[in-house]
Amino acid sequence: MKFIVDLFLFFIYAIKKIRVNMKKIKDYFNNLFIKLKKNKYLLIVIVVSIIGIFFYKTNSSFQQFVDKIVKARAGSNAVSSLNEDGKEYNLTAMKDKNNCTKHSPWGVPFRDDPELFEKSLFLCNSLYASMYLTEFKVPLWTSEVVTKNSQLSPKTQKTFSFEPNPEIPPNYQMNYIDYANSEYYPAKMAASENMGFYDEYGTDDDIMNKIEKAKEESYYFTNTAPQNKDLNRGIWKELEDYVRQQAVLKGQLFVTTGLLFLEKEKTKTLGPSQILIPSHFYKIVTDNAKNGTVVFIIPNVSIDSQNYKSSNPSLTCPGGCTINNFVVTFKELEKLTNFRFYPWLDSIYAVQVKLDPGQVYIKPNYK
């Protein structure tokens, strides 16, 4: 009986409180209405705002018009039409790291760093994918599947030159002037010589158009990073040639190429665009059929090699350096980059792929 009485008293109390609050709400709106009557301009602004919100939510054309006025940062849901070149760019899809897994069959390199991913775009091209740093104007890594067929594809007579990626705002990319009078060259992270189609359906013209498009994409500014000119002509070229030779021998390779910034206190930028200059480059070459991998880390300096003599080398080896001098373990690379490579690979196979003994399958055999 006491419970019922307490409950009844509670309801009485609650009703009184509601009446008091309703009176306060009523007084508030009365005062607001009086103020609006005195200030007609404020009333007009509120009415127009309500109408605008209604149209924005219900009229797609009006919504697009408003979105075009809003200057969006990279990765936002709106598309900017107020970029420096007056062109619209839809970068939303490029924020999805899994939007191009066809070039990373075992998963894109993963790193638990939300801030880094927020500053990045994941670019999907015909024959390679990349994680592109818009702030520093370099690809942190590129991923591709290099095949024997790509090396047997028809050769195009068309000449190519470096050009901006048309899908990315120009202010997120390098410029020609950045490399003027410098010791660096805009090295392609996914090599243009890897871009080829052989066993494709279609006419010869169709296949050639695909080859030329893929090669053109490899010349995009977004596929380049500052590389020492001697390194580019020497050891790095030897490494790229080795990859293509192995692709012909093995049939197919998974290749990841990337940048390292190990000397952070000495990190430099290049040109007016302030492109970040890497201290080292790395390349992972995996024979996915046998789960054998070899990993290279090469410093971004002038290197004397057996096949290329630098006029002023920063690094020499007895008898001249070879790519074999720069082989490291998979574990060491993951520790330096804080990336986990091949995240989709089953742990049983990952042991074979990532442990040093796996290198015996495709390790270079220089004398």
C-alpha positions in Angstrom: 0.0 0.0 0.0 2.9 2.4 0.8 4.4 1.7 -2.6 1.2 2.8 -4.4 1.0 6.0 -2.3 4.6 6.8 -3.1 4.0 6.1 -6.8 1.0 8.4 -6.8 2.9 11.2 -5.0 5.7 10.8 -7.6 3.3 11.3 -10.5 1.8 14.4 -8.9 5.3 15.8 -8.5 6.2 15.0 -12.1 3.1 16.6 -13.4 3.9 19.8 -11.5 7.4 19.9 -12.9 6.2 19.4 -16.4 3.7 22.3 -16.0 6.4 24.5 -14.7 8.7 23.6 -17.6 6.0 24.0 -20.1 5.4 27.5 -18.8 9.1 28.3 -19.1 9.2 27.0 -22.7 6.1 29.0 -23.5 7.6 32.1 -22.0 10.8 31.5 -24.0 9.1 31.3 -27.3 6.9 34.3 -26.5 10.0 36.4 -25.8 11.7 35.0 -28.9 8.7 36.0 -31.0 8.7 39.5 -29.6 12.4 39.9 -30.4 11.8 38.6 -33.9 9.0 41.1 -34.5 11.3 43.9 -33.4 14.2 42.6 -35.7 12.7 41.8 -39.1 16.2 41.1 -40.6 16.8 38.3 -38.2 13.4 36.8 -38.9 14.2 36.9 -42.7 17.5 35.1 -42.1 15.9 32.3 -40.1 13.1 31.8 -42.6 15.5 31.8 -45.6 17.8 29.3 -43.7 14.9 26.9 -43.0 13.8 27.1 -46.7 17.4 26.5 -47.8 17.8 23.5 -45.6 14.5 22.1 -46.9 15.6 22.5 -50.5 19.0 21.1 -49.8 17.5 17.9 -48.3 14.8 17.4 -50.9 16.3 18.8 -54.2 19.4 17.0 -55.6 20.2 19.8 -58.1 20.3 22.4 -55.4 22.3 20.1 -53.2 24.9 19.7 -56.0 25.0 23.5 -56.4 25.7 24.0 -52.7 28.4 21.2 -52.7 30.2 22.9 -55.6 30.5 26.1 -53.6 32.0 24.3 -50.6 35.8 23.9 -50.9 36.5 20.4 -49.7 39.7 19.1 -48.3 41.0 15.8 -49.6 38.9 12.9 -48.5 35.8 14.8 -47.5 32.4 13.9 -48.8 32.1 17.1 -50.8 33.9 17.7 -54.0 35.9 20.9 -54.6 35.3 23.0 -57.7 37.4 25.8 -56.3 40.8 24.1 -56.8 43.7 26.1 -58.2 42.9 24.9 -61.7 39.2 25.3 -61.4 38.5 21.6 -61.9 36.4 19.3 -59.7 38.1 16.3 -58.0 36.3 13.5 -56.3 38.8 12.1 -53.8 36.4 10.3 -51.5 36.8 6.8 -53.0 40.6 7.2 -52.8 40.5 7.2 -49.0 39.6 3.5 -49.1 42.8 1.5 -48.7 41.1 -1.6 -50.2 39.8 0.1 -53.4 42.5 -1.5 -55.6 43.4 -5.0 -54.2 43.8 -6.5 -57.6 47.4 -5.2 -57.5 47.9 -6.4 -53.9 46.5 -10.0 -53.9 47.7 -10.7 -50.4 46.4 -7.3 -49.0 47.7 -3.8 -49.1 50.5 -2.9 -46.6 48.9 -2.2 -43.3 50.0 0.2 -40.6 48.0 1.2 -37.5 48.4 5.0 -38.0 45.1 6.8 -38.6 46.8 10.2 -39.0 49.0 8.9 -41.8 46.0 7.3 -43.6 44.1 10.6 -43.2 46.8 12.3 -45.2 47.0 9.7 -47.9 45.2 8.7 -51.1 45.0 5.1 -52.3 45.4 5.3 -56.1 44.3 2.6 -58.5 45.9 2.4 -61.9 45.8 -0.1 -64.7 48.7 -2.2 -63.5 49.7 -0.8 -60.1 48.3 0.7 -56.9 49.9 3.1 -54.5 49.5 4.9 -51.2 50.1 8.5 -52.0 51.1 11.2 -49.4 49.4 14.4 -50.5 51.3 16.6 -48.1 54.8 15.3 -49.1 53.9 14.6 -52.8 55.4 11.1 -52.9 54.0 7.5 -53.0 54.8 5.8 -49.7 54.6 2.5 -51.5 53.5 1.0 -54.8 52.2 -2.5 -55.4 52.1 -4.5 -58.6 51.9 -8.0 -60.1 54.7 -8.4 -62.6 54.2 -11.3 -65.0 56.0 -13.1 -67.8 53.2 -12.1 -70.1 53.7 -8.4 -69.3 57.3 -8.7 -70.5 56.2 -10.5 -73.7 53.6 -7.8 -74.6 53.9 -5.8 -77.9 56.2 -2.8 -77.8 54.7 0.6 -78.4 56.4 3.2 -80.5 54.8 6.0 -78.5 57.1 8.2 -76.4 56.1 9.2 -72.9 57.0 12.0 -70.6 56.2 12.9 -67.0 52.8 14.5 -66.4 50.4 15.3 -63.6 47.9 12.7 -62.6 44.6 14.1 -64.0 42.6 12.6 -61.0 44.5 14.5 -58.4 44.6 18.3 -57.7 47.8 19.9 -59.0 48.7 21.3 -55.7 49.0 17.8 -54.3 51.7 16.9 -56.9 55.2 17.8 -57.8 56.1 20.2 -60.6 58.8 20.1 -63.3 60.6 23.0 -61.8 61.2 21.0 -58.5 63.9 19.0 -60.1 65.7 21.8 -61.9 69.5 21.9 -61.2 69.2 19.2 -58.6 71.1 15.9 -58.0 67.8 14.0 -58.0 65.6 12.4 -60.7 61.9 11.7 -60.5 62.2 7.9 -60.3 59.2 5.8 -61.2 58.3 3.5 -58.3 56.2 1.2 -60.5 58.6 0.9 -63.5 57.2 1.7 -66.9 58.9 -1.3 -68.4 56.7 -3.5 -66.2 53.5 -2.2 -67.9 52.4 -4.6 -70.5 49.5 -6.8 -71.7 49.9 -10.0 -73.7 47.1 -12.6 -73.1 44.3 -10.1 -73.4 41.2 -10.4 -75.5 40.5 -7.8 -78.1 42.0 -6.5 -81.3 45.6 -5.5 -81.6 44.6 -1.8 -81.4 42.6 -2.5 -78.2 45.6 -4.2 -76.6 48.0 -1.5 -77.7 45.7 1.2 -76.3 45.7 -0.6 -72.9 49.5 -0.9 -73.0 49.9 2.8 -73.8 47.4 3.8 -71.1 49.3 1.7 -68.5 52.7 3.2 -69.5 51.3 6.7 -69.4 50.0 6.1 -65.8 53.5 5.0 -64.8 54.7 8.5 -65.8 52.3 10.3 -63.5 53.9 12.6 -61.0 52.1 10.6 -58.3 54.3 7.6 -59.2 57.6 9.4 -58.6 60.0 10.1 -55.8 63.3 12.0 -55.7 66.1 9.5 -56.4 69.8 10.2 -56.7 70.6 10.3 -60.4 73.6 7.9 -60.2 71.5 5.5 -58.1 68.7 5.7 -60.7 71.2 4.9 -63.6 73.1 2.2 -61.7 72.0 -0.1 -58.9 68.3 0.8 -59.0 68.2 0.0 -62.8 70.0 -3.3 -62.1 67.3 -4.1 -59.5 64.5 -3.3 -61.8 66.1 -5.4 -64.6 66.5 -8.3 -62.1 62.8 -8.1 -61.3 61.8 -8.4 -64.9 64.2 -11.3 -65.5 62.8 -13.2 -62.6 59.2 -12.5 -63.8 60.0 -14.2 -67.1 61.7 -17.1 -65.3 59.0 -17.6 -62.5 55.9 -16.6 -64.5 54.6 -14.1 -61.9 55.9 -12.0 -59.0 54.3 -9.8 -56.4 56.4 -6.6 -56.1 56.1 -3.8 -53.5 58.3 -0.8 -53.8 58.5 2.0 -51.2 60.3 4.8 -49.4 62.1 5.0 -46.1 62.8 8.1 -44.0 65.4 6.8 -41.6 67.4 9.9 -41.0 64.5 12.1 -39.7 66.8 14.8 -38.3 68.3 15.1 -41.8 65.2 14.8 -43.8 65.2 17.3 -46.7 62.6 18.6 -49.2 63.0 19.3 -52.9 61.9 22.4 -54.9 59.1 24.8 -54.4 56.6 21.9 -53.9 58.7 20.7 -51.0 58.8 17.1 -52.0 60.0 14.9 -49.2 63.3 13.2 -50.1 63.6 9.6 -48.9 66.8 8.4 -47.2 66.3 4.9 -48.7 64.3 2.9 -51.1 63.1 -0.7 -50.6 61.7 -3.4 -52.9 60.0 -6.7 -51.9 60.0 -9.4 -54.6 57.9 -12.4 -53.9 57.5 -15.6 -56.0 54.0 -16.3 -54.8 54.0 -19.9 -56.3 56.9 -21.0 -54.1 56.4 -18.4 -51.3 60.0 -17.3 -51.7 60.9 -13.6 -51.1 63.9 -11.4 -51.3 63.9 -7.9 -49.8 66.2 -5.0 -50.7 66.9 -1.7 -49.0 69.1 0.7 -50.9 70.3 4.1 -49.6 69.4 7.1 -51.7 72.9 8.1 -52.6 75.4 7.8 -55.4 76.7 4.2 -55.4 79.5 2.6 -57.4 78.3 -0.7 -58.9 80.0 -3.3 -61.1 78.1 -2.0 -64.1 78.0 1.7 -63.4 80.8 3.9 -62.2 79.8 7.1 -60.4 82.1 10.1 -60.7 81.6 11.0 -57.0 80.3 7.9 -55.2 79.0 8.1 -51.6 79.1 4.4 -51.2 81.5 1.8 -52.6 82.0 -1.9 -52.3 85.1 -4.0 -53.0 85.0 -4.8 -56.7 81.9 -2.7 -57.1 78.4 -3.0 -55.5 75.7 -5.4 -56.7 72.1 -5.7 -55.6 73.2 -8.6 -53.5 74.9 -6.2 -51.2 71.5 -4.7 -50.2 69.5 -7.8 -49.3 67.9 -7.7 -45.9 65.3 -9.8 -44.1 61.6 -9.3 -44.3 61.4 -8.8 -40.6 63.9 -6.0 -40.7 61.9 -4.1 -43.3 58.7 -4.5 -41.4 60.4 -3.2 -38.3 61.8 -0.1 -40.1 58.6 0.8 -41.9 56.1 -0.2 -39.1 54.1 -1.8 -42.0 52.7 -5.3 -42.0 53.1 -6.6 -45.6 50.8 -9.2 -47.0 48.2 -8.9 -44.2 45.7 -11.3 -45.8 48.2 -14.1 -46.1 47.5 -17.2 -44.0 50.0 -17.3 -41.1 51.2 -20.8 -42.2 52.3 -19.4 -45.6 53.5 -16.1 -44.1 56.2 -18.0 -42.2 57.6 -19.2 -45.5 57.2 -15.9 -47.2 58.7 -13.7 -44.5 61.5 -15.7 -43.0 65.0 -15.3 -44.4 65.3 -18.9 -45.7 62.6 -18.2 -48.2 65.1 -16.0 -50.1 66.9 -19.1 -51.5 64.2 -19.4 -54.1 64.9 -16.2 -55.9 68.0 -14.7 -54.3 70.3 -13.1 -56.8 73.3 -15.2 -57.8 76.1 -12.8 -58.5 79.7 -14.0 -58.6 
